[in-house]
Amino acid sequence: MQLSLLENSTPTLNVENRMKELRTLLEYHNRRYYQLDAPEITDAEYDDLFRELSALEERYPELLTADSPTQRIGGAPGGRFRTVTHQLPMLSLENATNDEEIRAKLDQRVKKELGLAESAPVAYMCEPKMDGLAVELLYEQGVLTVASTRGDGITGEDVTQNIRTLRGLPLRLSGDDIPALLEVRGEVYLSLAAFQKINADKEENGEPPFANPRNAAAGSLRQLDSRVTARRPLSFFCYAPGRVQGAEFSSQQDFLNRVAAWGVPVNPLTRLVESVDGAVAYYHEMQQQRELLPYEIDGTVVKVDSFLLQRELGEKSRSPLWAIACKFPPRQAETQLEDILLSVGRTGVITPVAQLRPVVISGVTVSRATLHNWDELAAKDIRIGDTVVVERAGDVIPAVVRVIAERRSGSERSVLPPQVCPECGSPVVRIEGEVALRCMGISCPSQLRESIKHFASRGAMDIEGLGDKVVEQLLSLGLVHTVADLYRLTKDDFMRFERMGDKLASNLLGALEVSKACELARFIFALGIRHVGERTAKALAQAFGSLDHLEKATVEELVSVRDIGATVAQSIFTFLNNQDNRTVISQLRELGVNPAAVAKTVGGRLNGKNFVFTGSLTRFSRDGARKLVEDQGGNVVGSVSRKTDYVVAGDDAGSKLIKARELGINIISEEDFLDLLGTP
């Protein structure tokens, strides 16, 4: 039923009912104005309603509710953002950059996984890929209670107070059949008009402008003072569900339609297509409309529409198999390459970097760009003084694409690969099979600087207070030459720093002491082994249980660990068998760093067996099934292969069941699985 201002004239029974009416009216008109662009009342009439509600809440503060429209104005600055753990990981998407990749990486893969013929139609939901900041919103009993950023996909930051300031977002869902718990994921973005106004204001105040709308949106949402966020007209589009209790959705289209009915903004440009041809056509249509839209998009997103098929397809390491991000061709500009600089990274890789005459690309001023590696530099014959074409790859990372050779004057200069490290003078080597040049100096300042930062970072040893400025002073004073030296530092060492007080020095020493009792996975990640991220570090910790066992592992044993291939295994083996690295690890242990061993089940009922679960399970959840298997020494994998020992088939099992039959894999029911475990 439509509400209008005229309904305000109806007498109410009491103050509380009147306040409820006003909140409902204001949210209704917020939606008409911000989401539907179809206001029914004037700004002055809206202001009258708002002032009436504010006056009543001031007079009766005990009747103030968290979902009141008056709470969108923001509050005083708070402390540091607390962290929020996503109960379901917020995965990233694999990219496609042209028609062929859309077909191969999505449609062909989907049909192969589902066992469908190439000609079989699959319905896809297509959506513009917003260039903003991903967030998750939790509604409990229809009321917005928690909002968090995507973060690393597992843990984000609590931005609830700031999200409440978005006028187009409902603080309370409206309509019928609202679920008891609903997590929605989406993108917070800033319109181009709002972005330009914010930057004009910043320049007028002598402040540096934001580089692009995405940075402006992220900076606005992460303000400690939510009143600043409230002054910036951020918007939100929902694109996916998280956890849901009390409702079921059959498809992406069903989900978007229903959350839109409850008041959650959904991009009106989303479209259901019947085949991949429709998805490709949509991609080109959005590319043509890109410059006409009131906000930035950098591509489209295509998803299998059916949630049943999405569950069947599952996911790989960090991305689902049922969706893909179709990125637009990057934007380009011409400028002059003024110099070629040398950058030494954490692993010793020496990378050529182009210093450019500043040029604006997609609203961002670019003065440096990657040249990738020395082979590419030579292949493109890039010289100092050249006029070059620069693009923002993925609209983010600037890169030199090519040289405009016809504009050469003859004064351009070639640059040869370095023979020694520009930071420490150590010899530079090129490892067989790699294109990178590496500094092998154990005490190289650039490597050590980045190694210490990585070692102390939150996902690694999490040494509170050991930030960039502290690391710089440690190096400038010559107090550390390896990460082990961190644990030799004394209070007197820290007191040599500029602006170092007694309390701060004590805090740093305390943080170092606390970090000694670390998780094994964190310690492995902290070592900075090439190709070993947090996920791989956790897999290694779980597989080997202790640092002693890991150090003795063979390449064959490493390859047997889930998600670790030959290249990663060789990298781990090489690192752990390097004598200098062994010395540093030994010193760390002698200084009290004691990575906690992980309890590893050996000799359980399922020891060494690989399981695949498919279909709808009724006796336990997927996570519960994984725990049951791993507790008995087995492994759960995502796809069926000849290495699979058992496929546990629930209701509506699909392509994995078919493949298991083709390969002659043991197919068992949930009851059979429980029998294997010896569970009644």
Order of alpha helices (4+ residues) and beta strands (2+ residues): alpha-alpha-beta-beta-alpha-alpha-beta-beta-beta-beta-alpha-beta-alpha-alpha-alpha-beta-alpha-beta-alpha-beta-alpha-beta-beta-beta-beta-alpha-beta-beta-beta-beta-alpha-alpha-alpha-alpha-alpha-alpha-alpha-alpha-alpha-alpha-beta-alpha-beta-beta-alpha-beta-alpha
